[in-house]
Structures are given as structure tokens and as C-alpha cells.
Amino acid sequence: MRLGAAAGNAWQQVADQVGWATDMAKLVLFGVLAVAAVWWIVRRALPVWREHA
């Protein structure tokens, strides 16, 4: 195997790992946003809605 091919394979492996990490980061971010939205609805919006209903 030539040096260029080895470097290309190593770069592809790193790129795959970074892609996996960014997918996990997106998943965590969406999870945090979902929890924050539910928390806001329960703590802020529902009491106000009940007062006006």
C-alpha cells in the first residue's frame, strides 16, 4: 500500500468518526430542546391557559 492510499484510508476513518459524533451531537441537542419545550409548556403556558379558560 502506498503512503497516499494509507493516508486516504486514515482520513476516511476520521471523517466517518466525526460524522458519527456530529449525528450524536444533533440528537442530544434535539433532546435538550424537546425537554426544554415540554418544561416551558408545563411550567408557564398551562397555568396561564387554565386562568383564561
mmCIF entry with sequence, helices, sheets and N, C-alpha, C, O atoms, coordinates in Angstrom:
data_MODEL
# 
_entry.id   MODEL 
# 
_entity.id                         1 
_entity.type                       polymer 
_entity.pdbx_number_of_molecules   1 
# 
_entity_poly.entity_id                      1 
_entity_poly.type                           'polypeptide(L)' 
_entity_poly.nstd_linkage                   no 
_entity_poly.nstd_monomer                   no 
_entity_poly.pdbx_seq_one_letter_code       MRLGAAAGNAWQQVADQVGWATDMAKLVLFGVLAVAAVWWIVRRALPVWREHA 
_entity_poly.pdbx_seq_one_letter_code_can   MRLGAAAGNAWQQVADQVGWATDMAKLVLFGVLAVAAVWWIVRRALPVWREHA 
_entity_poly.pdbx_strand_id                 A 
# 
loop_
_entity_poly_seq.entity_id 
_entity_poly_seq.num 
_entity_poly_seq.mon_id 
_entity_poly_seq.hetero 
1 1  MET n 
1 2  ARG n 
1 3  LEU n 
1 4  GLY n 
1 5  ALA n 
1 6  ALA n 
1 7  ALA n 
1 8  GLY n 
1 9  ASN n 
1 10 ALA n 
1 11 TRP n 
1 12 GLN n 
1 13 GLN n 
1 14 VAL n 
1 15 ALA n 
1 16 ASP n 
1 17 GLN n 
1 18 VAL n 
1 19 GLY n 
1 20 TRP n 
1 21 ALA n 
1 22 THR n 
1 23 ASP n 
1 24 MET n 
1 25 ALA n 
1 26 LYS n 
1 27 LEU n 
1 28 VAL n 
1 29 LEU n 
1 30 PHE n 
1 31 GLY n 
1 32 VAL n 
1 33 LEU n 
1 34 ALA n 
1 35 VAL n 
1 36 ALA n 
1 37 ALA n 
1 38 VAL n 
1 39 TRP n 
1 40 TRP n 
1 41 ILE n 
1 42 VAL n 
1 43 ARG n 
1 44 ARG n 
1 45 ALA n 
1 46 LEU n 
1 47 PRO n 
1 48 VAL n 
1 49 TRP n 
1 50 ARG n 
1 51 GLU n 
1 52 HIS n 
1 53 ALA n 
# 
_struct_asym.id          A 
_struct_asym.entity_id   1 
# 
loop_
_struct_conf.conf_type_id 
_struct_conf.id 
_struct_conf.pdbx_PDB_helix_id 
_struct_conf.beg_label_comp_id 
_struct_conf.beg_label_asym_id 
_struct_conf.beg_label_seq_id 
_struct_conf.pdbx_beg_PDB_ins_code 
_struct_conf.end_label_comp_id 
_struct_conf.end_label_asym_id 
_struct_conf.end_label_seq_id 
_struct_conf.pdbx_end_PDB_ins_code 
_struct_conf.beg_auth_comp_id 
_struct_conf.beg_auth_asym_id 
_struct_conf.beg_auth_seq_id 
_struct_conf.end_auth_comp_id 
_struct_conf.end_auth_asym_id 
_struct_conf.end_auth_seq_id 
_struct_conf.pdbx_PDB_helix_class 
_struct_conf.details 
_struct_conf.pdbx_PDB_helix_length 
HELX_P HELX_P1 AA1 LEU A 3  ? TRP A 40 ? LEU A 3  TRP A 40 1 ? 38 
HELX_P HELX_P2 AA2 ILE A 41 ? ALA A 45 ? ILE A 41 ALA A 45 3 ? 5  
HELX_P HELX_P3 AA3 LEU A 46 ? HIS A 52 ? LEU A 46 HIS A 52 1 ? 7  
# 
_struct_conf_type.id          HELX_P 
_struct_conf_type.criteria    ? 
_struct_conf_type.reference   ? 
# 
loop_
_atom_site.group_PDB 
_atom_site.id 
_atom_site.type_symbol 
_atom_site.label_atom_id 
_atom_site.label_alt_id 
_atom_site.label_comp_id 
_atom_site.label_asym_id 
_atom_site.label_entity_id 
_atom_site.label_seq_id 
_atom_site.pdbx_PDB_ins_code 
_atom_site.Cartn_x 
_atom_site.Cartn_y 
_atom_site.Cartn_z 
_atom_site.occupancy 
_atom_site.B_iso_or_equiv 
_atom_site.pdbx_formal_charge 
_atom_site.auth_seq_id 
_atom_site.auth_comp_id 
_atom_site.auth_asym_id 
_atom_site.auth_atom_id 
_atom_site.pdbx_PDB_model_num 
ATOM 1   N N  . MET A 1 1  ? 0.850   -1.180 0.000  1.00 0.00 ? 1  MET A N  1 
ATOM 2   C CA . MET A 1 1  ? 0.000   0.000  0.000  1.00 0.00 ? 1  MET A CA 1 
ATOM 3   C C  . MET A 1 1  ? 0.892   1.238  0.000  1.00 0.00 ? 1  MET A C  1 
ATOM 4   O O  . MET A 1 1  ? 1.877   1.304  0.735  1.00 0.00 ? 1  MET A O  1 
ATOM 5   N N  . ARG A 1 2  ? 0.555   2.168  -0.790 1.00 0.00 ? 2  ARG A N  1 
ATOM 6   C CA . ARG A 1 2  ? 1.323   3.402  -0.857 1.00 0.00 ? 2  ARG A CA 1 
ATOM 7   C C  . ARG A 1 2  ? 0.939   4.339  0.279  1.00 0.00 ? 2  ARG A C  1 
ATOM 8   O O  . ARG A 1 2  ? -0.119  4.200  0.893  1.00 0.00 ? 2  ARG A O  1 
ATOM 9   N N  . LEU A 1 3  ? 1.809   5.282  0.540  1.00 0.00 ? 3  LEU A N  1 
ATOM 10  C CA . LEU A 1 3  ? 1.571   6.226  1.627  1.00 0.00 ? 3  LEU A CA 1 
ATOM 11  C C  . LEU A 1 3  ? 0.301   7.043  1.382  1.00 0.00 ? 3  LEU A C  1 
ATOM 12  O O  . LEU A 1 3  ? -0.462  7.301  2.312  1.00 0.00 ? 3  LEU A O  1 
ATOM 13  N N  . GLY A 1 4  ? 0.079   7.444  0.145  1.00 0.00 ? 4  GLY A N  1 
ATOM 14  C CA . GLY A 1 4  ? -1.111  8.231  -0.168 1.00 0.00 ? 4  GLY A CA 1 
ATOM 15  C C  . GLY A 1 4  ? -2.401  7.463  0.090  1.00 0.00 ? 4  GLY A C  1 
ATOM 16  O O  . GLY A 1 4  ? -3.373  8.019  0.602  1.00 0.00 ? 4  GLY A O  1 
ATOM 17  N N  . ALA A 1 5  ? -2.404  6.185  -0.267 1.00 0.00 ? 5  ALA A N  1 
ATOM 18  C CA . ALA A 1 5  ? -3.588  5.362  -0.030 1.00 0.00 ? 5  ALA A CA 1 
ATOM 19  C C  . ALA A 1 5  ? -3.819  5.166  1.463  1.00 0.00 ? 5  ALA A C  1 
ATOM 20  O O  . ALA A 1 5  ? -4.960  5.201  1.924  1.00 0.00 ? 5  ALA A O  1 
ATOM 21  N N  . ALA A 1 6  ? -2.743  4.959  2.223  1.00 0.00 ? 6  ALA A N  1 
ATOM 22  C CA . ALA A 1 6  ? -2.874  4.799  3.671  1.00 0.00 ? 6  ALA A CA 1 
ATOM 23  C C  . ALA A 1 6  ? -3.413  6.074  4.310  1.00 0.00 ? 6  ALA A C  1 
ATOM 24  O O  . ALA A 1 6  ? -4.271  6.023  5.191  1.00 0.00 ? 6  ALA A O  1 
ATOM 25  N N  . ALA A 1 7  ? -2.905  7.212  3.861  1.00 0.00 ? 7  ALA A N  1 
ATOM 26  C CA . ALA A 1 7  ? -3.389  8.486  4.400  1.00 0.00 ? 7  ALA A CA 1 
ATOM 27  C C  . ALA A 1 7  ? -4.855  8.703  4.040  1.00 0.00 ? 7  ALA A C  1 
ATOM 28  O O  . ALA A 1 7  ? -5.635  9.199  4.853  1.00 0.00 ? 7  ALA A O  1 
ATOM 29  N N  . GLY A 1 8  ? -5.222  8.329  2.821  1.00 0.00 ? 8  GLY A N  1 
ATOM 30  C CA . GLY A 1 8  ? -6.625  8.465  2.411  1.00 0.00 ? 8  GLY A CA 1 
ATOM 31  C C  . GLY A 1 8  ? -7.540  7.588  3.238  1.00 0.00 ? 8  GLY A C  1 
ATOM 32  O O  . GLY A 1 8  ? -8.627  8.014  3.626  1.00 0.00 ? 8  GLY A O  1 
ATOM 33  N N  . ASN A 1 9  ? -7.108  6.359  3.512  1.00 0.00 ? 9  ASN A N  1 
ATOM 34  C CA . ASN A 1 9  ? -7.923  5.465  4.340  1.00 0.00 ? 9  ASN A CA 1 
ATOM 35  C C  . ASN A 1 9  ? -8.049  5.996  5.762  1.00 0.00 ? 9  ASN A C  1 
ATOM 36  O O  . ASN A 1 9  ? -9.125  5.938  6.357  1.00 0.00 ? 9  ASN A O  1 
ATOM 37  N N  . ALA A 1 10 ? -6.958  6.510  6.303  1.00 0.00 ? 10 ALA A N  1 
ATOM 38  C CA . ALA A 1 10 ? -6.998  7.072  7.655  1.00 0.00 ? 10 ALA A CA 1 
ATOM 39  C C  . ALA A 1 10 ? -7.917  8.285  7.702  1.00 0.00 ? 10 ALA A C  1 
ATOM 40  O O  . ALA A 1 10 ? -8.683  8.456  8.650  1.00 0.00 ? 10 ALA A O  1 
ATOM 41  N N  . TRP A 1 11 ? -7.836  9.125  6.673  1.00 0.00 ? 11 TRP A N  1 
ATOM 42  C CA . TRP A 1 11 ? -8.693  10.314 6.625  1.00 0.00 ? 11 TRP A CA 1 
ATOM 43  C C  . TRP A 1 11 ? -10.164 9.909  6.538  1.00 0.00 ? 11 TRP A C  1 
ATOM 44  O O  . TRP A 1 11 ? -11.014 10.531 7.175  1.00 0.00 ? 11 TRP A O  1 
ATOM 45  N N  . GLN A 1 12 ? -10.468 8.882  5.763  1.00 0.00 ? 12 GLN A N  1 
ATOM 46  C CA . GLN A 1 12 ? -11.846 8.411  5.636  1.00 0.00 ? 12 GLN A CA 1 
ATOM 47  C C  . GLN A 1 12 ? -12.358 7.899  6.976  1.00 0.00 ? 12 GLN A C  1 
ATOM 48  O O  . GLN A 1 12 ? -13.511 8.136  7.335  1.00 0.00 ? 12 GLN A O  1 
ATOM 49  N N  . GLN A 1 13 ? -11.503 7.197  7.714  1.00 0.00 ? 13 GLN A N  1 
ATOM 50  C CA . GLN A 1 13 ? -11.905 6.693  9.030  1.00 0.00 ? 13 GLN A CA 1 
ATOM 51  C C  . GLN A 1 13 ? -12.194 7.850  9.990  1.00 0.00 ? 13 GLN A C  1 
ATOM 52  O O  . GLN A 1 13 ? -13.182 7.817  10.724 1.00 0.00 ? 13 GLN A O  1 
ATOM 53  N N  . VAL A 1 14 ? -11.343 8.859  9.985  1.00 0.00 ? 14 VAL A N  1 
ATOM 54  C CA . VAL A 1 14 ? -11.562 10.029 10.845 1.00 0.00 ? 14 VAL A CA 1 
ATOM 55  C C  . VAL A 1 14 ? -12.847 10.743 10.443 1.00 0.00 ? 14 VAL A C  1 
ATOM 56  O O  . VAL A 1 14 ? -13.624 11.151 11.306 1.00 0.00 ? 14 VAL A O  1 
ATOM 57  N N  . ALA A 1 15 ? -13.076 10.896 9.148  1.00 0.00 ? 15 ALA A N  1 
ATOM 58  C CA . ALA A 1 15 ? -14.285 11.562 8.672  1.00 0.00 ? 15 ALA A CA 1 
ATOM 59  C C  . ALA A 1 15 ? -15.536 10.799 9.100  1.00 0.00 ? 15 ALA A C  1 
ATOM 60  O O  . ALA A 1 15 ? -16.535 11.415 9.471  1.00 0.00 ? 15 ALA A O  1 
ATOM 61  N N  . ASP A 1 16 ? -15.494 9.470  9.052  1.00 0.00 ? 16 ASP A N  1 
ATOM 62  C CA . ASP A 1 16 ? -16.632 8.666  9.498  1.00 0.00 ? 16 ASP A CA 1 
ATOM 63  C C  . ASP A 1 16 ? -16.893 8.857  10.988 1.00 0.00 ? 16 ASP A C  1 
ATOM 64  O O  . ASP A 1 16 ? -18.044 8.962  11.412 1.00 0.00 ? 16 ASP A O  1 
ATOM 65  N N  . GLN A 1 17 ? -15.823 8.902  11.780 1.00 0.00 ? 17 GLN A N  1 
ATOM 66  C CA . GLN A 1 17 ? -15.985 9.088  13.225 1.00 0.00 ? 17 GLN A CA 1 
ATOM 67  C C  . GLN A 1 17 ? -16.525 10.477 13.546 1.00 0.00 ? 17 GLN A C  1 
ATOM 68  O O  . GLN A 1 17 ? -17.367 10.621 14.433 1.00 0.00 ? 17 GLN A O  1 
ATOM 69  N N  . VAL A 1 18 ? -16.058 11.489 12.845 1.00 0.00 ? 18 VAL A N  1 
ATOM 70  C CA . VAL A 1 18 ? -16.560 12.844 13.067 1.00 0.00 ? 18 VAL A CA 1 
ATOM 71  C C  . VAL A 1 18 ? -18.028 12.932 12.663 1.00 0.00 ? 18 VAL A C  1 
ATOM 72  O O  . VAL A 1 18 ? -18.819 13.589 13.340 1.00 0.00 ? 18 VAL A O  1 
ATOM 73  N N  . GLY A 1 19 ? -18.393 12.283 11.576 1.00 0.00 ? 19 GLY A N  1 
ATOM 74  C CA . GLY A 1 19 ? -19.791 12.266 11.158 1.00 0.00 ? 19 GLY A CA 1 
ATOM 75  C C  . GLY A 1 19 ? -20.680 11.630 12.204 1.00 0.00 ? 19 GLY A C  1 
ATOM 76  O O  . GLY A 1 19 ? -21.783 12.116 12.454 1.00 0.00 ? 19 GLY A O  1 
ATOM 77  N N  . TRP A 1 20 ? -20.221 10.550 12.821 1.00 0.00 ? 20 TRP A N  1 
ATOM 78  C CA . TRP A 1 20 ? -20.981 9.899  13.876 1.00 0.00 ? 20 TRP A CA 1 
ATOM 79  C C  . TRP A 1 20 ? -21.128 10.824 15.083 1.00 0.00 ? 20 TRP A C  1 
ATOM 80  O O  . TRP A 1 20 ? -22.197 10.897 15.688 1.00 0.00 ? 20 TRP A O  1 
ATOM 81  N N  . ALA A 1 21 ? -20.053 11.528 15.429 1.00 0.00 ? 21 ALA A N  1 
ATOM 82  C CA . ALA A 1 21 ? -20.089 12.428 16.581 1.00 0.00 ? 21 ALA A CA 1 
ATOM 83  C C  . ALA A 1 21 ? -21.038 13.591 16.337 1.00 0.00 ? 21 ALA A C  1 
ATOM 84  O O  . ALA A 1 21 ? -21.757 13.996 17.250 1.00 0.00 ? 21 ALA A O  1 
ATOM 85  N N  . THR A 1 22 ? -21.057 14.135 15.131 1.00 0.00 ? 22 THR A N  1 
ATOM 86  C CA . THR A 1 22 ? -21.962 15.248 14.853 1.00 0.00 ? 22 THR A CA 1 
ATOM 87  C C  . THR A 1 22 ? -23.414 14.766 14.857 1.00 0.00 ? 22 THR A C  1 
ATOM 88  O O  . THR A 1 22 ? -24.306 15.504 15.277 1.00 0.00 ? 22 THR A O  1 
ATOM 89  N N  . ASP A 1 23 ? -23.661 13.540 14.393 1.00 0.00 ? 23 ASP A N  1 
ATOM 90  C CA . ASP A 1 23 ? -25.017 12.998 14.469 1.00 0.00 ? 23 ASP A CA 1 
ATOM 91  C C  . ASP A 1 23 ? -25.460 12.857 15.920 1.00 0.00 ? 23 ASP A C  1 
ATOM 92  O O  . ASP A 1 23 ? -26.605 13.164 16.249 1.00 0.00 ? 23 ASP A O  1 
ATOM 93  N N  . MET A 1 24 ? -24.570 12.397 16.787 1.00 0.00 ? 24 MET A N  1 
ATOM 94  C CA . MET A 1 24 ? -24.908 12.258 18.202 1.00 0.00 ? 24 MET A CA 1 
ATOM 95  C C  . MET A 1 24 ? -25.129 13.634 18.837 1.00 0.00 ? 24 MET A C  1 
ATOM 96  O O  . MET A 1 24 ? -26.021 13.796 19.671 1.00 0.00 ? 24 MET A O  1 
ATOM 97  N N  . ALA A 1 25 ? -24.327 14.616 18.449 1.00 0.00 ? 25 ALA A N  1 
ATOM 98  C CA . ALA A 1 25 ? -24.491 15.965 18.987 1.00 0.00 ? 25 ALA A CA 1 
ATOM 99  C C  . ALA A 1 25 ? -25.847 16.529 18.581 1.00 0.00 ? 25 ALA A C  1 
ATOM 100 O O  . ALA A 1 25 ? -26.513 17.173 19.392 1.00 0.00 ? 25 ALA A O  1 
ATOM 101 N N  . LYS A 1 26 ? -26.263 16.298 17.345 1.00 0.00 ? 26 LYS A N  1 
ATOM 102 C CA . LYS A 1 26 ? -27.581 16.753 16.898 1.00 0.00 ? 26 LYS A CA 1 
ATOM 103 C C  . LYS A 1 26 ? -28.682 16.073 17.690 1.00 0.00 ? 26 LYS A C  1 
ATOM 104 O O  . LYS A 1 26 ? -29.656 16.717 18.081 1.00 0.00 ? 26 LYS A O  1 
ATOM 105 N N  . LEU A 1 27 ? -28.537 14.781 17.930 1.00 0.00 ? 27 LEU A N  1 
ATOM 106 C CA . LEU A 1 27 ? -29.535 14.047 18.684 1.00 0.00 ? 27 LEU A CA 1 
ATOM 107 C C  . LEU A 1 27 ? -29.650 14.589 20.106 1.00 0.00 ? 27 LEU A C  1 
ATOM 108 O O  . LEU A 1 27 ? -30.755 14.774 20.615 1.00 0.00 ? 27 LEU A O  1 
ATOM 109 N N  . VAL A 1 28 ? -28.519 14.842 20.740 1.00 0.00 ? 28 VAL A N  1 
ATOM 110 C CA . VAL A 1 28 ? -28.530 15.398 22.095 1.00 0.00 ? 28 VAL A CA 1 
ATOM 111 C C  . VAL A 1 28 ? -29.150 16.786 22.104 1.00 0.00 ? 28 VAL A C  1 
ATOM 112 O O  . VAL A 1 28 ? -29.941 17.104 22.992 1.00 0.00 ? 28 VAL A O  1 
ATOM 113 N N  . LEU A 1 29 ? -28.803 17.612 21.134 1.00 0.00 ? 29 LEU A N  1 
ATOM 114 C CA . LEU A 1 29 ? -29.352 18.960 21.052 1.00 0.00 ? 29 LEU A CA 1 
ATOM 115 C C  . LEU A 1 29 ? -30.863 18.924 20.892 1.00 0.00 ? 29 LEU A C  1 
ATOM 116 O O  . LEU A 1 29 ? -31.569 19.657 21.585 1.00 0.00 ? 29 LEU A O  1 
ATOM 117 N N  . PHE A 1 30 ? -31.378 18.085 19.990 1.00 0.00 ? 30 PHE A N  1 
ATOM 118 C CA . PHE A 1 30 ? -32.820 17.990 19.806 1.00 0.00 ? 30 PHE A CA 1 
ATOM 119 C C  . PHE A 1 30 ? -33.504 17.463 21.057 1.00 0.00 ? 30 PHE A C  1 
ATOM 120 O O  . PHE A 1 30 ? -34.613 17.889 21.382 1.00 0.00 ? 30 PHE A O  1 
ATOM 121 N N  . GLY A 1 31 ? -32.857 16.539 21.763 1.00 0.00 ? 31 GLY A N  1 
ATOM 122 C CA . GLY A 1 31 ? -33.418 16.031 23.011 1.00 0.00 ? 31 GLY A CA 1 
ATOM 123 C C  . GLY A 1 31 ? -33.524 17.124 24.062 1.00 0.00 ? 31 GLY A C  1 
ATOM 124 O O  . GLY A 1 31 ? -34.544 17.238 24.742 1.00 0.00 ? 31 GLY A O  1 
ATOM 125 N N  . VAL A 1 32 ? -32.479 17.924 24.196 1.00 0.00 ? 32 VAL A N  1 
ATOM 126 C CA . VAL A 1 32 ? -32.491 19.022 25.169 1.00 0.00 ? 32 VAL A CA 1 
ATOM 127 C C  . VAL A 1 32 ? -33.561 20.038 24.799 1.00 0.00 ? 32 VAL A C  1 
ATOM 128 O O  . VAL A 1 32 ? -34.274 20.528 25.675 1.00 0.00 ? 32 VAL A O  1 
ATOM 129 N N  . LEU A 1 33 ? -33.684 20.361 23.526 1.00 0.00 ? 33 LEU A N  1 
ATOM 130 C CA . LEU A 1 33 ? -34.710 21.307 23.095 1.00 0.00 ? 33 LEU A CA 1 
ATOM 131 C C  . LEU A 1 33 ? -36.119 20.779 23.363 1.00 0.00 ? 33 LEU A C  1 
ATOM 132 O O  . LEU A 1 33 ? -37.001 21.540 23.764 1.00 0.00 ? 33 LEU A O  1 
ATOM 133 N N  . ALA A 1 34 ? -36.334 19.487 23.144 1.00 0.00 ? 34 ALA A N  1 
ATOM 134 C CA . ALA A 1 34 ? -37.642 18.886 23.400 1.00 0.00 ? 34 ALA A CA 1 
ATOM 135 C C  . ALA A 1 34 ? -37.980 18.934 24.885 1.00 0.00 ? 34 ALA A C  1 
ATOM 136 O O  . ALA A 1 34 ? -39.108 19.264 25.254 1.00 0.00 ? 34 ALA A O  1 
ATOM 137 N N  . VAL A 1 35 ? -37.022 18.610 25.731 1.00 0.00 ? 35 VAL A N  1 
ATOM 138 C CA . VAL A 1 35 ? -37.258 18.657 27.175 1.00 0.00 ? 35 VAL A CA 1 
ATOM 139 C C  . VAL A 1 35 ? -37.528 20.096 27.619 1.00 0.00 ? 35 VAL A C  1 
ATOM 140 O O  . VAL A 1 35 ? -38.422 20.334 28.431 1.00 0.00 ? 35 VAL A O  1 
ATOM 141 N N  . ALA A 1 36 ? -36.775 21.039 27.100 1.00 0.00 ? 36 ALA A N  1 
ATOM 142 C CA . ALA A 1 36 ? -36.991 22.446 27.454 1.00 0.00 ? 36 ALA A CA 1 
ATOM 143 C C  . ALA A 1 36 ? -38.368 22.921 27.012 1.00 0.00 ? 36 ALA A C  1 
ATOM 144 O O  . ALA A 1 36 ? -39.022 23.670 27.737 1.00 0.00 ? 36 ALA A O  1 
ATOM 145 N N  . ALA A 1 37 ? -38.815 22.502 25.844 1.00 0.00 ? 37 ALA A N  1 
ATOM 146 C CA . ALA A 1 37 ? -40.141 22.905 25.367 1.00 0.00 ? 37 ALA A CA 1 
ATOM 147 C C  . ALA A 1 37 ? -41.238 22.331 26.255 1.00 0.00 ? 37 ALA A C  1 
ATOM 148 O O  . ALA A 1 37 ? -42.185 23.036 26.602 1.00 0.00 ? 37 ALA A O  1 
ATOM 149 N N  . VAL A 1 38 ? -41.121 21.075 26.621 1.00 0.00 ? 38 VAL A N  1 
ATOM 150 C CA . VAL A 1 38 ? -42.126 20.456 27.498 1.00 0.00 ? 38 VAL A CA 1 
ATOM 151 C C  . VAL A 1 38 ? -42.107 21.133 28.863 1.00 0.00 ? 38 VAL A C  1 
ATOM 152 O O  . VAL A 1 38 ? -43.164 21.402 29.435 1.00 0.00 ? 38 VAL A O  1 
ATOM 153 N N  . TRP A 1 39 ? -40.919 21.410 29.389 1.00 0.00 ? 39 TRP A N  1 
ATOM 154 C CA . TRP A 1 39 ? -40.807 22.077 30.680 1.00 0.00 ? 39 TRP A CA 1 
ATOM 155 C C  . TRP A 1 39 ? -41.464 23.453 30.629 1.00 0.00 ? 39 TRP A C  1 
ATOM 156 O O  . TRP A 1 39 ? -42.175 23.836 31.558 1.00 0.00 ? 39 TRP A O  1 
ATOM 157 N N  . TRP A 1 40 ? -41.232 24.200 29.547 1.00 0.00 ? 40 TRP A N  1 
ATOM 158 C CA . TRP A 1 40 ? -41.819 25.530 29.414 1.00 0.00 ? 40 TRP A CA 1 
ATOM 159 C C  . TRP A 1 40 ? -43.341 25.443 29.344 1.00 0.00 ? 40 TRP A C  1 
ATOM 160 O O  . TRP A 1 40 ? -44.037 26.245 29.966 1.00 0.00 ? 40 TRP A O  1 
ATOM 161 N N  . ILE A 1 41 ? -43.857 24.482 28.594 1.00 0.00 ? 41 ILE A N  1 
ATOM 162 C CA . ILE A 1 41 ? -45.310 24.328 28.476 1.00 0.00 ? 41 ILE A CA 1 
ATOM 163 C C  . ILE A 1 41 ? -45.927 24.010 29.831 1.00 0.00 ? 41 ILE A C  1 
ATOM 164 O O  . ILE A 1 41 ? -46.948 24.588 30.204 1.00 0.00 ? 41 ILE A O  1 
ATOM 165 N N  . VAL A 1 42 ? -45.311 23.094 30.566 1.00 0.00 ? 42 VAL A N  1 
ATOM 166 C CA . VAL A 1 42 ? -45.866 22.678 31.857 1.00 0.00 ? 42 VAL A CA 1 
ATOM 167 C C  . VAL A 1 42 ? -45.768 23.805 32.881 1.00 0.00 ? 42 VAL A C  1 
ATOM 168 O O  . VAL A 1 42 ? -46.716 24.040 33.632 1.00 0.00 ? 42 VAL A O  1 
ATOM 169 N N  . ARG A 1 43 ? -44.643 24.499 32.921 1.00 0.00 ? 43 ARG A N  1 
ATOM 170 C CA . ARG A 1 43 ? -44.422 25.498 33.963 1.00 0.00 ? 43 ARG A CA 1 
ATOM 171 C C  . ARG A 1 43 ? -45.015 26.869 33.646 1.00 0.00 ? 43 ARG A C  1 
ATOM 172 O O  . ARG A 1 43 ? -45.395 27.597 34.564 1.00 0.00 ? 43 ARG A O  1 
ATOM 173 N N  . ARG A 1 44 ? -45.103 27.233 32.379 1.00 0.00 ? 44 ARG A N  1 
ATOM 174 C CA . ARG A 1 44 ? -45.533 28.591 32.028 1.00 0.00 ? 44 ARG A CA 1 
ATOM 175 C C  . ARG A 1 44 ? -46.864 28.647 31.295 1.00 0.00 ? 44 ARG A C  1 
ATOM 176 O O  . ARG A 1 44 ? -47.762 29.393 31.685 1.00 0.00 ? 44 ARG A O  1 
ATOM 177 N N  . ALA A 1 45 ? -46.989 27.870 30.247 1.00 0.00 ? 45 ALA A N  1 
ATOM 178 C CA . ALA A 1 45 ? -48.149 28.023 29.372 1.00 0.00 ? 45 ALA A CA 1 
ATOM 179 C C  . ALA A 1 45 ? -49.421 27.427 29.965 1.00 0.00 ? 45 ALA A C  1 
ATOM 180 O O  . ALA A 1 45 ? -50.483 28.039 29.861 1.00 0.00 ? 45 ALA A O  1 
ATOM 181 N N  . LEU A 1 46 ? -49.344 26.260 30.579 1.00 0.00 ? 46 LEU A N  1 
ATOM 182 C CA . LEU A 1 46 ? -50.553 25.626 31.099 1.00 0.00 ? 46 LEU A CA 1 
ATOM 183 C C  . LEU A 1 46 ? -51.234 26.433 32.195 1.00 0.00 ? 46 LEU A C  1 
ATOM 184 O O  . LEU A 1 46 ? -52.456 26.579 32.149 1.00 0.00 ? 46 LEU A O  1 
ATOM 185 N N  . PRO A 1 47 ? -50.517 26.964 33.175 1.00 0.00 ? 47 PRO A N  1 
ATOM 186 C CA . PRO A 1 47 ? -51.212 27.774 34.179 1.00 0.00 ? 47 PRO A CA 1 
ATOM 187 C C  . PRO A 1 47 ? -51.909 29.009 33.596 1.00 0.00 ? 47 PRO A C  1 
ATOM 188 O O  . PRO A 1 47 ? -53.015 29.356 34.009 1.00 0.00 ? 47 PRO A O  1 
ATOM 189 N N  . VAL A 1 48 ? -51.261 29.660 32.645 1.00 0.00 ? 48 VAL A N  1 
ATOM 190 C CA . VAL A 1 48 ? -51.875 30.844 32.014 1.00 0.00 ? 48 VAL A CA 1 
ATOM 191 C C  . VAL A 1 48 ? -53.090 30.433 31.226 1.00 0.00 ? 48 VAL A C  1 
ATOM 192 O O  . VAL A 1 48 ? -54.105 31.128 31.256 1.00 0.00 ? 48 VAL A O  1 
ATOM 193 N N  . TRP A 1 49 ? -53.017 29.320 30.519 1.00 0.00 ? 49 TRP A N  1 
ATOM 194 C CA . TRP A 1 49 ? -54.136 28.839 29.713 1.00 0.00 ? 49 TRP A CA 1 
ATOM 195 C C  . TRP A 1 49 ? -55.314 28.470 30.614 1.00 0.00 ? 49 TRP A C  1 
ATOM 196 O O  . TRP A 1 49 ? -56.465 28.735 30.266 1.00 0.00 ? 49 TRP A O  1 
ATOM 197 N N  . ARG A 1 50 ? -55.035 27.860 31.770 1.00 0.00 ? 50 ARG A N  1 
ATOM 198 C CA . ARG A 1 50 ? -56.112 27.489 32.696 1.00 0.00 ? 50 ARG A CA 1 
ATOM 199 C C  . ARG A 1 50 ? -56.795 28.705 33.286 1.00 0.00 ? 50 ARG A C  1 
ATOM 200 O O  . ARG A 1 50 ? -58.002 28.676 33.524 1.00 0.00 ? 50 ARG A O  1 
ATOM 201 N N  . GLU A 1 51 ? -56.049 29.780 33.528 1.00 0.00 ? 51 GLU A N  1 
ATOM 202 C CA . GLU A 1 51 ? -56.651 31.003 34.060 1.00 0.00 ? 51 GLU A CA 1 
ATOM 203 C C  . GLU A 1 51 ? -57.618 31.633 33.061 1.00 0.00 ? 51 GLU A C  1 
ATOM 204 O O  . GLU A 1 51 ? -58.635 32.202 33.457 1.00 0.00 ? 51 GLU A O  1 
ATOM 205 N N  . HIS A 1 52 ? -57.310 31.535 31.774 1.00 0.00 ? 52 HIS A N  1 
ATOM 206 C CA . HIS A 1 52 ? -58.152 32.158 30.743 1.00 0.00 ? 52 HIS A CA 1 
ATOM 207 C C  . HIS A 1 52 ? -59.251 31.239 30.251 1.00 0.00 ? 52 HIS A C  1 
ATOM 208 O O  . HIS A 1 52 ? -60.146 31.689 29.535 1.00 0.00 ? 52 HIS A O  1 
ATOM 209 N N  . ALA A 1 53 ? -59.214 29.981 30.608 1.00 0.00 ? 53 ALA A N  1 
ATOM 210 C CA . ALA A 1 53 ? -60.215 29.029 30.118 1.00 0.00 ? 53 ALA A CA 1 
ATOM 211 C C  . ALA A 1 53 ? -61.474 29.067 30.962 1.00 0.00 ? 53 ALA A C  1 
ATOM 212 O O  . ALA A 1 53 ? -62.422 28.329 30.691 1.00 0.00 ? 53 ALA A O  1 
# 
